[in-house]
Amino acid sequence: MDAEKIKQLKLFVQQCEADPSLLKDPSLRFFRDYLERLGANLPSSAYGKGESAKNPEAKSTFEDESDDDIDLDEQFGTSSTAPKVPEENVSDDEIVESDIELDNEGVVEPDNDPPQKMGDPSVEVTEEQRDSAQVAKGKAMEAMSNGDLEEAINHLTEAIMCNPTSAILYANRAGVYVKMRKPNAAIRDANAAININPDSAKGHKARGMARAMLGNWEEAAKDLHLASSLDYDEEIAIVLKKVKPNAHKIEEHHRKYERLRKERDDRKKESDRQRRRAEAQAAYEQAKKQEQSSTGRKSGGMPGGFPGGMPGGFPGGMPGGFPGGMPGGMPGGMPGGMPGGMPGGMPGGMPDMSKILNDPEMMAAFKDPEVMAALQDVMKNPANMAKHQANPKVAPIIAKMMSKFSGA
């Protein structure tokens, strides 16, 4: 871009910043509309009578925008590139890519002519056909030297029909199409040449030049580099000087936004990880509170009773509990007695309940449904104690309880 025009542009922007009323001029309305599209919130002095901002709720950006963020080249006639959008707009879910400023000089509109005649490279070619192809090729070279490109195309097409297995004939015709600025036709012939001979330097050269004419800079650079490595010539070097800077800008652009997307994805993964961790922690805390609440209710028991028992009673409850003990023990004792025997039944008086409540083994056993069912069964009918003596989980608890009742 012309340095003098840039200087004039900077001066104009500075004048608008100092006196926004300049934007009321109808001839500058395109500039004001452009600023509004960028999200600028212009002061009221920038509008004439009866006019108002098209985007009054937009965030104010006019005073903060540098001249690098505003591209007026199209309006001032200094560039063919479209106005730039803000460099990037990164949110949690979206990354909007900015435009790339490329040197598009020499880029042409794609040709949409019907495809040219192509031979069948699988056919058998006779020596006579090869000779005819060479004659037609010679006529094509002569036509090219005379500047008659259409005539050269006709002779090369005749040569291809005679010998469709020749990569050089397709590559030569591709080169003529490049000179005629018909890149799509050139690419078709170059592809045919490369299919026959992947190391066709002329094929890669013609395709690279045609792709450059279409603005396909990255693909053009690949073809031209390969062509240069196969058979270097000055024309390839000249074209590469134009192609490489554009291809490099595109490559850097892709690399930048790949990095931004990776950073966004990494942030999302980290956010998800922290969220899952917080949810797990909350669930753990909730379960812990519920367990503490449940344990508090069980350890407190019911008034006058055993943990989890009924008022005044044993687990499962015996109406009236054992107030003042069981005078004289259980009538008739417990048949057979406990191992070690307590003939004559259980001694009178209840044990010290604190000994049971403070015994971790007993408290743990009372939480076991199987143990509780056995204890209730024994309380309903002491004679049932015998059937639980073989249970290694229940028998020790019954024995320990009996020892508590005996005052041990």
Secondary structure, 3 states (H helix, E strand, C coil): CCHHHHHHHHHHHHHHHHCHHHHHCHHHHHHHHHHHHCCCCCCHHHCCCCCCCCCCCCCCCCCCCCHHHCCCHHHHCCCCCCCCCCCCEECCCCEECCCCCCCCCCCCCCCCCCCCCCCCCCCCCCHHHHHHHHHHHHHHHHHHHCCCHHHHHHHHHHHHHHCCCCHHHHHHHHHHHHHCCCHHHHHHHHHHHHHHCCCCHHHHHHHHHHHHHCCCHHHHHHHHHHHHHHCCCHHHHHHHHHHHHHHHHHHHHHHHHHHHHHHHHHHHHHHHHHHHHHHHHHHHHHHHHHHHHHHHHHHHCCCCCCCCCCCCCCCCCCCCCCCCCCCCCCCCCCCCCCCCCCCCCCCCCCCCHHHHHCCHHHHHHHCCHHHHHHHHHHHHCHHHHHHHCCCCCCHHHHHHHHHHHCCC
